């Protein structure tokens, strides 16, 4: 088990580092990035670390003018709206463009006793920031480009998939033992749109990672209507949000695909009693094998870290019980 966004603002020790350095400064400093990657492992005893970085970090490394604005999210100075604008997106060579990436992973792995998960942004989600110029609730401009200029759209997504493959390959070569692709915003697409305009590129991304030999996880938010197409991208595991019960997800995804999820992060803002019941409900519906406990989305910034540690204890107690390790 681990938590998406387990490193970050819910932890006072992260906020202390953030007082001295910006998010970009942290990601560019192997010492600081390693420190904040390790913080949730030390505090909560989760079973995996996730590299501290952001989905837009590789874009910034190849010169895209992108800024992560507090309380807003990534903002892109020159949005991508035409074939000409694709020139901003050159090939990503991690060893040259982002030497800190491999160095951070090596430093983290030298201090970790649990696996490190590497990650990258999914092609639709990164394209949405690039086309919109910033966060958007509907991804309307991105979807309009997708429908009106499918060739430019496809070229954009393919470049983003290649950037993700380059980044994830560098992370695995430096020691990451699993990878997750965050394609958070795909839920705004219909099944037909996803299948026609996104899925072939996601499949290419996962094919490009196959030779690395590590588990590959795919996560999107609000994907109840997309589970069948997602079942064919070639991922080893699929992360579900709280909208789909895990037992339903189990029936709708191929048997060889593991599941990850799906406690509603809002449960962390409720009472202890409610939280315990919500965790129990997730565990009741979880498959016996091929399962990773997680939230259905990231840890809320105002979550009580003590409650997160409590969730880790509950899940570990349940797991030990099922394996017959505790009386
Ligand atoms: O612990 C971890 O999970 C690793 C760190 C991580 C961050 N971003 C650090 C971060 C990960 C995995 C991400 C992924 C990410 N970034 C996603 C996909 C996951 C998801 O939430 O759906 C997305 C969509 C982004 C884009 C992004 N970056 C947003 C929307 C924000 C929030 C802006 C805000 O202030 O509300 C960021 C900034 C960001 N990335 C923060 C952290 C810890 C918070 C900003 C800070 O500390 O200044």
Boltz pocket constraint, residues with backbone or C-beta under 6 A from the ligand:
constraints:
  - pocket:
      binder: B
      contacts: [[A, 3], [A, 4], [A, 5], [A, 6], [A, 7], [A, 8], [A, 9], [A, 18], [A, 23], [A, 50], [A, 51], [A, 52], [A, 53], [A, 54], [A, 55], [A, 56], [A, 68], [A, 69], [A, 70], [A, 71], [A, 72], [A, 73], [A, 74], [A, 119], [A, 182], [A, 184], [A, 298]]
      max_distance: 6.0
